[in-house]
Amino acid sequence: MTNERMKAIKIVDELIAYFFAHQLTDLTIDLNYGLSQLEISVQGSCDQKPDDLDQLKEVLNSERQEELEEYYSSLLGESRNYHELNLLGALVDSADISYQNQQLSITVYRKRS
């Protein structure tokens, strides 16, 4: 399996872990592994907006750190805490996050090299 595909798996894993950490278990996941970009969307029903959603949006829209991503991707999955989301933010280029009508939606984008 290619390194890019392994990163896609880890990104999906971390997004699912975020939803599970907020007790969201009825999820829909879409993954588009395109030639130039990876796009992963996760949606789920949520009674109330998660308290840390603004922080998550900031972290996932921070600048991608290509020079450190091999190291960071190896650390993903080691433990389950907010530090993991910082690592995830270093692996994606941008994210769209919305909470409307008790529906949480997170879409992350990663340009392929």
Protein Blocks (a to p, Z undefined) as FASTA:
>chain_A
ZZklmmmmmmmmmmmmmmmmnopabdcddddddfkbccdddddddfbacfklmmmmmmmm
mccdfklmmmmmmmgokaccfklmmmmmmmpmbdcdddeehiacdddddddZZ
